[in-house]
């Protein structure tokens, strides 16, 4: 049975046993160690896709961790890892954009947070966004990226800022 590396798809060879008795393998290319069957669900290959799916569905941290049978700390670390690998969208020059904001709160209604985002008017795809307090600084981060793209028009819903 040929084992492929989970990290680089290289060839793996046997390399002793884990403390729980499972066979351990070592990659000949990247030298990382792994095993075929993991007891802990956080090491499964498709766990990141499930985390993204549950987040899109609107599940919270605790409910996602409970369904996936992993700890909330591990889930938060995975979310940060997934977020770091998100590729920033390409902003085309000379397009028309819409800027809008969304105000929500975290934990209690006194802790408001503001999400400002810009959409390409034709494709309706998000080209820029920023999360922060309801200040001009949060709004200007999105507007500066649009100004750098030489936007022909920027539509808003009569923002006071």
VMD Tcl script that builds the backbone (N, CA, C; Angstrom):
set m [mol new atoms 483]
animate dup $m
set s [atomselect $m all]
$s set {name element resname resid chain x y z} {
  {N N UNK 1 A 0.843 -1.182 0.000}
  {CA C UNK 1 A 0.000 0.000 0.000}
  {C C UNK 1 A 0.889 1.247 0.000}
  {N N UNK 2 A 0.780 2.076 -1.057}
  {CA C UNK 2 A 1.579 3.288 -1.159}
  {C C UNK 2 A 0.853 4.434 -0.460}
  {N N UNK 3 A 1.584 5.134 0.399}
  {CA C UNK 3 A 1.036 6.243 1.162}
  {C C UNK 3 A 1.565 7.549 0.574}
  {N N UNK 4 A 0.661 8.497 0.295}
  {CA C UNK 4 A 1.025 9.821 -0.191}
  {C C UNK 4 A 1.024 10.789 0.990}
  {N N UNK 5 A 1.924 11.757 0.964}
  {CA C UNK 5 A 2.036 12.757 2.021}
  {C C UNK 5 A 0.839 13.704 1.990}
  {N N UNK 6 A 0.292 14.010 3.160}
  {CA C UNK 6 A -0.827 14.958 3.264}
  {C C UNK 6 A -0.393 16.387 2.973}
  {N N UNK 7 A 0.898 16.683 3.083}
  {CA C UNK 7 A 1.391 18.045 2.960}
  {C C UNK 7 A 1.926 18.352 1.566}
  {N N UNK 8 A 2.678 17.405 0.965}
  {CA C UNK 8 A 3.305 17.701 -0.334}
  {C C UNK 8 A 3.020 16.643 -1.400}
  {N N UNK 9 A 2.231 15.622 -1.096}
  {CA C UNK 9 A 1.908 14.520 -2.019}
  {C C UNK 9 A 3.121 13.668 -2.382}
  {N N UNK 10 A 4.175 13.734 -1.580}
  {CA C UNK 10 A 5.354 12.913 -1.818}
  {C C UNK 10 A 5.146 11.480 -1.331}
  {N N UNK 11 A 6.142 10.629 -1.565}
  {CA C UNK 11 A 6.082 9.232 -1.158}
  {C C UNK 11 A 6.431 9.118 0.327}
  {N N UNK 12 A 5.694 8.282 1.054}
  {CA C UNK 12 A 5.937 8.081 2.487}
  {C C UNK 12 A 6.432 6.662 2.735}
  {N N UNK 13 A 7.288 6.531 3.749}
  {CA C UNK 13 A 7.780 5.217 4.174}
  {C C UNK 13 A 7.417 5.007 5.638}
  {N N UNK 14 A 7.387 3.746 6.066}
  {CA C UNK 14 A 7.068 3.435 7.457}
  {C C UNK 14 A 8.136 4.018 8.369}
  {N N UNK 15 A 7.679 4.496 9.553}
  {CA C UNK 15 A 8.603 5.141 10.472}
  {C C UNK 15 A 8.162 4.915 11.914}
  {N N UNK 16 A 8.066 3.672 12.325}
  {CA C UNK 16 A 7.733 3.353 13.707}
  {C C UNK 16 A 6.244 3.415 13.985}
  {N N UNK 17 A 5.919 3.460 15.290}
  {CA C UNK 17 A 4.531 3.451 15.733}
  {C C UNK 17 A 4.268 4.608 16.688}
  {N N UNK 18 A 3.028 5.089 16.679}
  {CA C UNK 18 A 2.584 6.089 17.644}
  {C C UNK 18 A 2.447 5.418 19.010}
  {N N UNK 19 A 2.259 6.214 20.060}
  {CA C UNK 19 A 2.084 5.660 21.406}
  {C C UNK 19 A 0.776 4.893 21.525}
  {N N UNK 20 A -0.195 5.185 20.648}
  {CA C UNK 20 A -1.463 4.462 20.681}
  {C C UNK 20 A -1.432 3.196 19.811}
  {N N UNK 21 A -0.301 2.894 19.192}
  {CA C UNK 21 A -0.154 1.670 18.405}
  {C C UNK 21 A -0.353 1.843 16.909}
  {N N UNK 22 A -0.731 3.017 16.436}
  {CA C UNK 22 A -0.939 3.243 15.001}
  {C C UNK 22 A 0.399 3.364 14.281}
  {N N UNK 23 A 0.434 2.852 13.059}
  {CA C UNK 23 A 1.632 2.944 12.221}
  {C C UNK 23 A 1.906 4.399 11.870}
  {N N UNK 24 A 3.166 4.819 11.975}
  {CA C UNK 24 A 3.567 6.180 11.633}
  {C C UNK 24 A 4.336 6.128 10.322}
  {N N UNK 25 A 4.169 7.170 9.486}
  {CA C UNK 25 A 4.844 7.260 8.194}
  {C C UNK 25 A 5.622 8.566 8.123}
  {N N UNK 26 A 6.740 8.553 7.367}
  {CA C UNK 26 A 7.572 9.732 7.182}
  {C C UNK 26 A 7.671 10.017 5.693}
  {N N UNK 27 A 7.481 11.282 5.319}
  {CA C UNK 27 A 7.564 11.682 3.918}
  {C C UNK 27 A 9.030 11.751 3.498}
  {N N UNK 28 A 9.348 11.200 2.329}
  {CA C UNK 28 A 10.719 11.232 1.811}
  {C C UNK 28 A 11.093 12.616 1.282}
  {N N UNK 29 A 10.092 13.447 0.958}
  {CA C UNK 29 A 10.357 14.760 0.381}
  {C C UNK 29 A 10.453 15.834 1.459}
  {N N UNK 30 A 9.357 15.998 2.243}
  {CA C UNK 30 A 9.324 17.102 3.218}
  {C C UNK 30 A 9.687 16.663 4.635}
  {N N UNK 31 A 9.927 15.396 4.841}
  {CA C UNK 31 A 10.365 14.829 6.125}
  {C C UNK 31 A 9.324 14.937 7.242}
  {N N UNK 32 A 8.068 15.255 6.922}
  {CA C UNK 32 A 7.030 15.348 7.950}
  {C C UNK 32 A 6.467 13.977 8.229}
  {N N UNK 33 A 6.039 13.788 9.473}
  {CA C UNK 33 A 5.480 12.507 9.891}
  {C C UNK 33 A 3.963 12.597 9.973}
  {N N UNK 34 A 3.307 11.469 9.678}
  {CA C UNK 34 A 1.853 11.405 9.695}
  {C C UNK 34 A 1.410 9.968 9.873}
  {N N UNK 35 A 0.113 9.782 10.001}
  {CA C UNK 35 A -0.436 8.433 10.065}
  {C C UNK 35 A -1.681 8.384 9.196}
  {N N UNK 36 A -2.144 7.180 8.877}
  {CA C UNK 36 A -3.289 7.045 7.985}
  {C C UNK 36 A -4.588 7.338 8.728}
  {N N UNK 37 A -4.769 6.732 9.889}
  {CA C UNK 37 A -6.009 6.870 10.647}
  {C C UNK 37 A -5.762 7.688 11.907}
  {N N UNK 38 A -6.514 8.757 12.042}
  {CA C UNK 38 A -6.412 9.605 13.224}
  {C C UNK 38 A -7.645 9.413 14.098}
  {N N UNK 39 A -7.437 9.377 15.397}
  {CA C UNK 39 A -8.552 9.263 16.318}
  {C C UNK 39 A -9.222 10.618 16.540}
  {N N UNK 40 A -8.453 11.684 16.496}
  {CA C UNK 40 A -8.976 13.015 16.756}
  {C C UNK 40 A -9.447 13.639 15.451}
  {N N UNK 41 A -10.678 14.145 15.425}
  {CA C UNK 41 A -11.309 14.630 14.197}
  {C C UNK 41 A -10.625 15.860 13.585}
  {N N UNK 42 A -9.885 16.615 14.368}
  {CA C UNK 42 A -9.248 17.832 13.839}
  {C C UNK 42 A -8.175 17.511 12.803}
  {N N UNK 43 A -7.688 16.287 12.755}
  {CA C UNK 43 A -6.635 15.918 11.809}
  {C C UNK 43 A -7.172 15.351 10.501}
  {N N UNK 44 A -8.478 15.240 10.365}
  {CA C UNK 44 A -9.042 14.708 9.124}
  {C C UNK 44 A -8.805 15.689 7.983}
  {N N UNK 45 A -8.676 15.179 6.774}
  {CA C UNK 45 A -8.301 15.990 5.616}
  {C C UNK 45 A -9.339 17.040 5.239}
  {N N UNK 46 A -10.620 16.690 5.294}
  {CA C UNK 46 A -11.663 17.599 4.806}
  {C C UNK 46 A -12.260 18.486 5.899}
  {N N UNK 47 A -11.599 18.601 7.043}
  {CA C UNK 47 A -12.148 19.369 8.165}
  {C C UNK 47 A -12.228 20.856 7.830}
  {N N UNK 48 A -11.268 21.399 7.082}
  {CA C UNK 48 A -11.301 22.824 6.735}
  {C C UNK 48 A -12.489 23.164 5.841}
  {N N UNK 49 A -12.824 22.276 4.898}
  {CA C UNK 49 A -13.974 22.517 4.041}
  {C C UNK 49 A -15.265 22.501 4.857}
  {N N UNK 50 A -15.342 21.621 5.844}
  {CA C UNK 50 A -16.520 21.570 6.698}
  {C C UNK 50 A -16.631 22.824 7.556}
  {N N UNK 51 A -15.508 23.331 8.048}
  {CA C UNK 51 A -15.519 24.564 8.844}
  {C C UNK 51 A -16.031 25.729 8.002}
  {N N UNK 52 A -15.553 25.842 6.763}
  {CA C UNK 52 A -16.006 26.908 5.869}
  {C C UNK 52 A -17.499 26.763 5.586}
  {N N UNK 53 A -17.950 25.545 5.336}
  {CA C UNK 53 A -19.361 25.291 5.048}
  {C C UNK 53 A -20.239 25.687 6.232}
  {N N UNK 54 A -19.870 25.275 7.443}
  {CA C UNK 54 A -20.661 25.603 8.626}
  {C C UNK 54 A -20.647 27.101 8.921}
  {N N UNK 55 A -19.530 27.760 8.637}
  {CA C UNK 55 A -19.458 29.210 8.837}
  {C C UNK 55 A -20.378 29.926 7.854}
  {N N UNK 56 A -20.407 29.471 6.613}
  {CA C UNK 56 A -21.304 30.067 5.621}
  {C C UNK 56 A -22.765 29.863 5.993}
  {N N UNK 57 A -23.051 28.742 6.631}
  {CA C UNK 57 A -24.422 28.455 7.071}
  {C C UNK 57 A -24.824 29.258 8.301}
  {N N UNK 58 A -23.848 29.922 8.934}
  {CA C UNK 58 A -24.150 30.784 10.064}
  {C C UNK 58 A -24.047 30.111 11.423}
  {N N UNK 59 A -23.424 28.936 11.494}
  {CA C UNK 59 A -23.245 28.276 12.783}
  {C C UNK 59 A -22.200 29.006 13.606}
  {N N UNK 60 A -22.382 29.036 14.904}
  {CA C UNK 60 A -21.432 29.671 15.797}
  {C C UNK 60 A -20.238 28.775 16.068}
  {N N UNK 61 A -19.288 29.310 16.836}
  {CA C UNK 61 A -18.057 28.589 17.148}
  {C C UNK 61 A -18.356 27.331 17.960}
  {N N UNK 62 A -19.139 27.483 19.021}
  {CA C UNK 62 A -19.409 26.331 19.894}
  {C C UNK 62 A -20.213 25.247 19.190}
  {N N UNK 63 A -21.212 25.640 18.401}
  {CA C UNK 63 A -22.013 24.630 17.715}
  {C C UNK 63 A -21.196 23.918 16.632}
  {N N UNK 64 A -20.341 24.655 15.923}
  {CA C UNK 64 A -19.472 24.031 14.919}
  {C C UNK 64 A -18.510 23.054 15.583}
  {N N UNK 65 A -17.916 23.461 16.700}
  {CA C UNK 65 A -16.986 22.579 17.418}
  {C C UNK 65 A -17.701 21.331 17.921}
  {N N UNK 66 A -18.910 21.496 18.389}
  {CA C UNK 66 A -19.676 20.350 18.902}
  {C C UNK 66 A -20.015 19.370 17.778}
  {N N UNK 67 A -20.432 19.883 16.627}
  {CA C UNK 67 A -20.797 19.018 15.498}
  {C C UNK 67 A -19.570 18.285 14.959}
  {N N UNK 68 A -18.438 19.002 14.845}
  {CA C UNK 68 A -17.216 18.393 14.302}
  {C C UNK 68 A -16.458 17.564 15.341}
  {N N UNK 69 A -16.873 17.670 16.608}
  {CA C UNK 69 A -16.248 16.941 17.720}
  {C C UNK 69 A -14.776 17.311 17.876}
  {N N UNK 70 A -14.516 18.647 17.858}
  {CA C UNK 70 A -13.185 19.173 18.128}
  {C C UNK 70 A -13.324 20.282 19.165}
  {N N UNK 71 A -12.223 20.699 19.753}
  {CA C UNK 71 A -12.297 21.741 20.772}
  {C C UNK 71 A -12.484 23.108 20.120}
  {N N UNK 72 A -13.060 24.055 20.876}
  {CA C UNK 72 A -13.277 25.400 20.351}
  {C C UNK 72 A -11.949 26.105 20.086}
  {N N UNK 73 A -10.944 25.835 20.903}
  {CA C UNK 73 A -9.628 26.438 20.693}
  {C C UNK 73 A -9.034 25.987 19.366}
  {N N UNK 74 A -9.130 24.692 19.084}
  {CA C UNK 74 A -8.632 24.160 17.821}
  {C C UNK 74 A -9.405 24.753 16.649}
  {N N UNK 75 A -10.717 24.886 16.816}
  {CA C UNK 75 A -11.542 25.460 15.760}
  {C C UNK 75 A -11.143 26.902 15.473}
  {N N UNK 76 A -10.924 27.696 16.508}
  {CA C UNK 76 A -10.518 29.088 16.308}
  {C C UNK 76 A -9.163 29.176 15.612}
  {N N UNK 77 A -8.230 28.296 15.979}
  {CA C UNK 77 A -6.923 28.284 15.306}
  {C C UNK 77 A -7.072 27.929 13.839}
  {N N UNK 78 A -7.961 26.972 13.543}
  {CA C UNK 78 A -8.192 26.579 12.152}
  {C C UNK 78 A -8.820 27.715 11.357}
  {N N UNK 79 A -9.764 28.445 11.975}
  {CA C UNK 79 A -10.407 29.565 11.286}
  {C C UNK 79 A -9.380 30.634 10.948}
  {N N UNK 80 A -8.478 30.928 11.875}
  {CA C UNK 80 A -7.421 31.908 11.619}
  {C C UNK 80 A -6.523 31.430 10.491}
  {N N UNK 81 A -6.176 30.138 10.486}
  {CA C UNK 81 A -5.346 29.570 9.429}
  {C C UNK 81 A -6.046 29.665 8.075}
  {N N UNK 82 A -7.335 29.370 8.042}
  {CA C UNK 82 A -8.102 29.466 6.796}
  {C C UNK 82 A -8.164 30.913 6.328}
  {N N UNK 83 A -8.389 31.841 7.263}
  {CA C UNK 83 A -8.502 33.260 6.913}
  {C C UNK 83 A -7.198 33.807 6.351}
  {N N UNK 84 A -6.066 33.349 6.867}
  {CA C UNK 84 A -4.768 33.826 6.362}
  {C C UNK 84 A -4.510 33.374 4.935}
  {N N UNK 85 A -5.130 32.277 4.529}
  {CA C UNK 85 A -4.917 31.740 3.184}
  {C C UNK 85 A -5.907 32.281 2.156}
  {N N UNK 86 A -6.809 33.175 2.568}
  {CA C UNK 86 A -7.764 33.761 1.627}
  {C C UNK 86 A -7.021 34.744 0.724}
  {N N UNK 87 A -7.220 34.595 -0.557}
  {CA C UNK 87 A -6.563 35.455 -1.536}
  {C C UNK 87 A -7.385 36.733 -1.680}
  {N N UNK 88 A -6.712 37.876 -1.648}
  {CA C UNK 88 A -7.412 39.155 -1.802}
  {C C UNK 88 A -7.950 39.261 -3.219}
  {N N UNK 89 A -9.161 39.830 -3.364}
  {CA C UNK 89 A -9.749 39.932 -4.706}
  {C C UNK 89 A -8.982 40.934 -5.576}
  {N N UNK 90 A -9.051 40.700 -6.869}
  {CA C UNK 90 A -8.400 41.579 -7.842}
  {C C UNK 90 A -9.354 42.725 -8.163}
  {N N UNK 91 A -8.865 43.940 -8.012}
  {CA C UNK 91 A -9.695 45.108 -8.293}
  {C C UNK 91 A -9.318 45.633 -9.670}
  {N N UNK 92 A -10.298 45.655 -10.570}
  {CA C UNK 92 A -10.066 46.133 -11.931}
  {C C UNK 92 A -10.077 47.654 -11.967}
  {N N UNK 93 A -9.336 48.207 -12.909}
  {CA C UNK 93 A -9.270 49.672 -13.033}
  {C C UNK 93 A -10.478 50.189 -13.816}
  {N N UNK 94 A -10.933 51.386 -13.414}
  {CA C UNK 94 A -11.968 52.086 -14.167}
  {C C UNK 94 A -13.348 51.466 -14.105}
  {N N UNK 95 A -13.712 50.823 -13.041}
  {CA C UNK 95 A -15.029 50.188 -12.909}
  {C C UNK 95 A -15.927 51.040 -12.011}
  {N N UNK 96 A -17.177 50.636 -11.914}
  {CA C UNK 96 A -18.149 51.281 -11.046}
  {C C UNK 96 A -18.378 50.383 -9.834}
  {N N UNK 97 A -18.385 50.987 -8.641}
  {CA C UNK 97 A -18.496 50.218 -7.402}
  {C C UNK 97 A -19.619 50.752 -6.521}
  {N N UNK 98 A -20.124 49.875 -5.668}
  {CA C UNK 98 A -21.097 50.239 -4.642}
  {C C UNK 98 A -20.461 50.016 -3.290}
  {N N UNK 99 A -20.615 50.979 -2.375}
  {CA C UNK 99 A -20.095 50.853 -1.018}
  {C C UNK 99 A -21.284 50.849 -0.065}
  {N N UNK 100 A -21.298 49.897 0.849}
  {CA C UNK 100 A -22.375 49.809 1.822}
  {C C UNK 100 A -21.788 49.380 3.158}
  {N N UNK 101 A -22.570 49.509 4.201}
  {CA C UNK 101 A -22.105 49.138 5.535}
  {C C UNK 101 A -23.163 48.299 6.231}
  {N N UNK 102 A -22.695 47.552 7.203}
  {CA C UNK 102 A -23.562 46.691 7.994}
  {C C UNK 102 A -23.130 46.848 9.440}
  {N N UNK 103 A -24.075 47.100 10.314}
  {CA C UNK 103 A -23.757 47.283 11.728}
  {C C UNK 103 A -24.345 46.120 12.516}
  {N N UNK 104 A -23.552 45.481 13.323}
  {CA C UNK 104 A -24.008 44.372 14.157}
  {C C UNK 104 A -23.298 44.466 15.493}
  {N N UNK 105 A -23.521 43.506 16.348}
  {CA C UNK 105 A -22.866 43.533 17.648}
  {C C UNK 105 A -22.301 42.160 17.983}
  {N N UNK 106 A -21.343 42.157 18.905}
  {CA C UNK 106 A -20.714 40.920 19.353}
  {C C UNK 106 A -21.018 40.748 20.835}
  {N N UNK 107 A -21.581 39.628 21.193}
  {CA C UNK 107 A -21.952 39.239 22.567}
  {C C UNK 107 A -23.091 40.047 23.156}
  {N N UNK 108 A -22.952 41.364 23.273}
  {CA C UNK 108 A -24.036 42.177 23.821}
  {C C UNK 108 A -24.198 43.440 22.984}
  {N N UNK 109 A -25.365 44.068 23.077}
  {CA C UNK 109 A -25.709 45.164 22.178}
  {C C UNK 109 A -24.896 46.429 22.397}
  {N N UNK 110 A -24.134 46.494 23.461}
  {CA C UNK 110 A -23.278 47.654 23.686}
  {C C UNK 110 A -21.988 47.564 22.872}
  {N N UNK 111 A -21.645 46.373 22.404}
  {CA C UNK 111 A -20.389 46.135 21.691}
  {C C UNK 111 A -20.649 46.084 20.177}
  {N N UNK 112 A -20.919 47.256 19.570}
  {CA C UNK 112 A -21.202 47.318 18.139}
  {C C UNK 112 A -19.933 47.178 17.309}
  {N N UNK 113 A -20.117 46.576 16.133}
  {CA C UNK 113 A -19.019 46.439 15.169}
  {C C UNK 113 A -19.581 46.819 13.794}
  {N N UNK 114 A -18.744 47.397 12.967}
  {CA C UNK 114 A -19.167 47.914 11.681}
  {C C UNK 114 A -18.424 47.196 10.576}
  {N N UNK 115 A -19.153 46.716 9.579}
  {CA C UNK 115 A -18.568 46.064 8.413}
  {C C UNK 115 A -18.855 46.936 7.199}
  {N N UNK 116 A -17.800 47.423 6.560}
  {CA C UNK 116 A -17.918 48.235 5.347}
  {C C UNK 116 A -17.398 47.393 4.192}
  {N N UNK 117 A -18.151 47.354 3.092}
  {CA C UNK 117 A -17.716 46.542 1.953}
  {C C UNK 117 A -18.009 47.260 0.649}
  {N N UNK 118 A -17.250 46.894 -0.383}
  {CA C UNK 118 A -17.428 47.451 -1.722}
  {C C UNK 118 A -17.699 46.310 -2.698}
  {N N UNK 119 A -18.710 46.509 -3.522}
  {CA C UNK 119 A -19.082 45.523 -4.539}
  {C C UNK 119 A -18.828 46.095 -5.919}
  {N N UNK 120 A -18.387 45.254 -6.843}
  {CA C UNK 120 A -18.325 45.660 -8.252}
  {C C UNK 120 A -19.757 45.697 -8.758}
  {N N UNK 121 A -20.173 46.818 -9.341}
  {CA C UNK 121 A -21.583 47.022 -9.693}
  {C C UNK 121 A -22.085 45.991 -10.700}
  {N N UNK 122 A -21.274 45.618 -11.661}
  {CA C UNK 122 A -21.727 44.676 -12.697}
  {C C UNK 122 A -21.725 43.225 -12.228}
  {N N UNK 123 A -20.634 42.796 -11.609}
  {CA C UNK 123 A -20.503 41.383 -11.245}
  {C C UNK 123 A -21.051 41.066 -9.861}
  {N N UNK 124 A -21.310 42.091 -9.030}
  {CA C UNK 124 A -21.817 41.935 -7.662}
  {C C UNK 124 A -20.863 41.145 -6.775}
  {N N UNK 125 A -19.591 41.134 -7.105}
  {CA C UNK 125 A -18.596 40.450 -6.293}
  {C C UNK 125 A -17.935 41.435 -5.343}
  {N N UNK 126 A -17.563 40.961 -4.151}
  {CA C UNK 126 A -16.928 41.810 -3.152}
  {C C UNK 126 A -15.485 42.063 -3.572}
  {N N UNK 127 A -15.093 43.333 -3.641}
  {CA C UNK 127 A -13.734 43.679 -4.040}
  {C C UNK 127 A -12.913 44.216 -2.876}
  {N N UNK 128 A -13.585 44.714 -1.819}
  {CA C UNK 128 A -12.874 45.219 -0.659}
  {C C UNK 128 A -13.827 45.241 0.527}
  {N N UNK 129 A -13.271 45.049 1.739}
  {CA C UNK 129 A -14.081 45.150 2.943}
  {C C UNK 129 A -13.178 45.483 4.124}
  {N N UNK 130 A -13.795 45.968 5.193}
  {CA C UNK 130 A -13.067 46.281 6.417}
  {C C UNK 130 A -14.026 46.157 7.589}
  {N N UNK 131 A -13.521 45.652 8.709}
  {CA C UNK 131 A -14.306 45.485 9.922}
  {C C UNK 131 A -13.675 46.343 11.006}
  {N N UNK 132 A -14.495 47.097 11.723}
  {CA C UNK 132 A -13.974 47.930 12.798}
  {C C UNK 132 A -15.062 48.745 13.455}
  {N N UNK 133 A -14.653 49.811 14.137}
  {CA C UNK 133 A -15.599 50.711 14.795}
  {C C UNK 133 A -16.231 51.623 13.757}
  {N N UNK 134 A -17.348 52.250 14.120}
  {CA C UNK 134 A -18.064 53.107 13.183}
  {C C UNK 134 A -17.373 54.461 13.102}
  {N N UNK 135 A -16.245 54.473 12.380}
  {CA C UNK 135 A -15.453 55.687 12.231}
  {C C UNK 135 A -15.109 55.899 10.763}
  {N N UNK 136 A -14.619 57.099 10.472}
  {CA C UNK 136 A -14.172 57.398 9.102}
  {C C UNK 136 A -12.967 56.549 8.717}
  {N N UNK 137 A -12.158 56.178 9.695}
  {CA C UNK 137 A -10.959 55.365 9.420}
  {C C UNK 137 A -11.353 54.009 8.827}
  {N N UNK 138 A -12.397 53.382 9.372}
  {CA C UNK 138 A -12.870 52.091 8.858}
  {C C UNK 138 A -13.383 52.243 7.432}
  {N N UNK 139 A -14.148 53.302 7.198}
  {CA C UNK 139 A -14.698 53.556 5.867}
  {C C UNK 139 A -13.603 53.904 4.862}
  {N N UNK 140 A -12.637 54.716 5.282}
  {CA C UNK 140 A -11.594 55.180 4.362}
  {C C UNK 140 A -10.690 54.062 3.870}
  {N N UNK 141 A -10.518 53.007 4.644}
  {CA C UNK 141 A -9.695 51.884 4.162}
  {C C UNK 141 A -10.296 51.252 2.914}
  {N N UNK 142 A -11.615 51.158 2.881}
  {CA C UNK 142 A -12.285 50.607 1.697}
  {C C UNK 142 A -12.238 51.627 0.557}
  {N N UNK 143 A -12.503 52.884 0.862}
  {CA C UNK 143 A -12.527 53.915 -0.183}
  {C C UNK 143 A -11.151 54.142 -0.804}
  {N N UNK 144 A -10.088 54.031 -0.013}
  {CA C UNK 144 A -8.729 54.215 -0.547}
  {C C UNK 144 A -8.395 53.155 -1.602}
  {N N UNK 145 A -8.803 51.913 -1.365}
  {CA C UNK 145 A -8.536 50.864 -2.360}
  {C C UNK 145 A -9.301 51.139 -3.649}
  {N N UNK 146 A -10.506 51.691 -3.524}
  {CA C UNK 146 A -11.279 52.021 -4.725}
  {C C UNK 146 A -10.676 53.218 -5.462}
  {N N UNK 147 A -10.151 54.180 -4.717}
  {CA C UNK 147 A -9.512 55.338 -5.350}
  {C C UNK 147 A -8.251 54.923 -6.103}
  {N N UNK 148 A -7.509 53.968 -5.544}
  {CA C UNK 148 A -6.301 53.482 -6.223}
  {C C UNK 148 A -6.623 52.757 -7.518}
  {N N UNK 149 A -7.850 52.231 -7.633}
  {CA C UNK 149 A -8.241 51.508 -8.845}
  {C C UNK 149 A -8.838 52.434 -9.902}
  {N N UNK 150 A -8.762 53.754 -9.674}
  {CA C UNK 150 A -9.319 54.740 -10.616}
  {C C UNK 150 A -10.785 54.449 -10.935}
  {N N UNK 151 A -11.601 54.300 -9.896}
  {CA C UNK 151 A -13.020 54.000 -10.079}
  {C C UNK 151 A -13.707 55.134 -10.824}
  {N N UNK 152 A -14.559 54.777 -11.811}
  {CA C UNK 152 A -15.291 55.810 -12.553}
  {C C UNK 152 A -16.389 56.412 -11.685}
  {N N UNK 153 A -17.108 55.559 -10.926}
  {CA C UNK 153 A -18.146 56.029 -10.010}
  {C C UNK 153 A -18.161 55.142 -8.779}
  {N N UNK 154 A -18.465 55.762 -7.635}
  {CA C UNK 154 A -18.641 55.014 -6.384}
  {C C UNK 154 A -20.008 55.406 -5.830}
  {N N UNK 155 A -20.909 54.427 -5.768}
  {CA C UNK 155 A -22.249 54.672 -5.253}
  {C C UNK 155 A -22.304 54.317 -3.764}
  {N N UNK 156 A -23.018 55.158 -2.993}
  {CA C UNK 156 A -23.248 54.870 -1.579}
  {C C UNK 156 A -24.720 55.108 -1.275}
  {N N UNK 157 A -25.130 54.797 -0.072}
  {CA C UNK 157 A -26.492 55.056 0.354}
  {C C UNK 157 A -26.541 56.317 1.216}
  {N N UNK 158 A -25.923 57.389 0.705}
  {CA C UNK 158 A -25.844 58.696 1.373}
  {C C UNK 158 A -25.187 58.596 2.746}
  {N N UNK 159 A -24.021 57.998 2.750}
  {CA C UNK 159 A -23.259 57.893 3.990}
  {C C UNK 159 A -22.951 59.295 4.531}
  {N N UNK 160 A -23.137 59.486 5.811}
  {CA C UNK 160 A -22.849 60.779 6.433}
  {C C UNK 160 A -21.339 61.000 6.544}
  {N N UNK 161 A -20.581 59.927 6.597}
  {CA C UNK 161 A -19.135 60.026 6.783}
  {C C UNK 161 A -18.472 60.570 5.532}
}
mol reanalyze $m
mol bondsrecalc $m
mol representation Tube
mol addrep $m
